Amino acid sequence: MEILHGHLLILLMRFVSSTASLAADSKDDKKKQAESQKERQEIRKQSMDILARLYKSQPSAKAAVQKAAGYATFSNFGLKIFVAGSGKGEGVAVDNKTKKET
């Protein structure tokens, strides 16, 4: 009988620890989603800034972008030291018909 109680106690402890782990995972997921949303908003703002600079320097580009099937804006950052280097870029592509962003 004591063995059965011991096994039940172990199962109960595992259940409690897994429940706590699930709650922590849920909080992490919400935090990651919030960070992703913030990053997407920053990329959208950056895209609008890029388009504004383009339209200022090339006013005819606005009509071309509006008539196009879609457009994309990207930023990039690169670093090069001697022959080694790296780079990173981010951006958004927009379908003008559906206004869907990717």
Contacts in CASP RR format, 6 or more apart in sequence:
PFRMAT RR
TARGET T0000
AUTHOR 0000-0000-0000
METHOD contacts of the structure
MODEL  1
MEILHGHLLILLMRFVSSTASLAADSKDDKKKQAESQKERQEIRKQSMDI
LARLYKSQPSAKAAVQKAAGYATFSNFGLKIFVAGSGKGEGVAVDNKTKK
ET
43 90 0 8 1.000
43 91 0 8 1.000
43 92 0 8 1.000
44 92 0 8 1.000
44 101 0 8 1.000
46 73 0 8 1.000
46 75 0 8 1.000
46 90 0 8 1.000
46 91 0 8 1.000
47 73 0 8 1.000
47 91 0 8 1.000
47 92 0 8 1.000
50 73 0 8 1.000
50 75 0 8 1.000
51 65 0 8 1.000
51 73 0 8 1.000
54 61 0 8 1.000
55 61 0 8 1.000
55 62 0 8 1.000
65 71 0 8 1.000
65 96 0 8 1.000
66 96 0 8 1.000
68 96 0 8 1.000
69 95 0 8 1.000
69 96 0 8 1.000
69 97 0 8 1.000
70 93 0 8 1.000
70 94 0 8 1.000
70 95 0 8 1.000
70 96 0 8 1.000
70 97 0 8 1.000
71 93 0 8 1.000
71 94 0 8 1.000
71 96 0 8 1.000
72 91 0 8 1.000
72 92 0 8 1.000
72 93 0 8 1.000
72 94 0 8 1.000
73 91 0 8 1.000
73 92 0 8 1.000
74 89 0 8 1.000
74 90 0 8 1.000
74 91 0 8 1.000
75 89 0 8 1.000
75 90 0 8 1.000
75 91 0 8 1.000
76 87 0 8 1.000
76 88 0 8 1.000
76 89 0 8 1.000
77 87 0 8 1.000
77 88 0 8 1.000
77 89 0 8 1.000
78 85 0 8 1.000
78 86 0 8 1.000
78 87 0 8 1.000
78 88 0 8 1.000
79 85 0 8 1.000
79 86 0 8 1.000
79 87 0 8 1.000
92 101 0 8 1.000
92 102 0 8 1.000
93 101 0 8 1.000
93 102 0 8 1.000
94 100 0 8 1.000
94 101 0 8 1.000
95 102 0 8 1.000
END
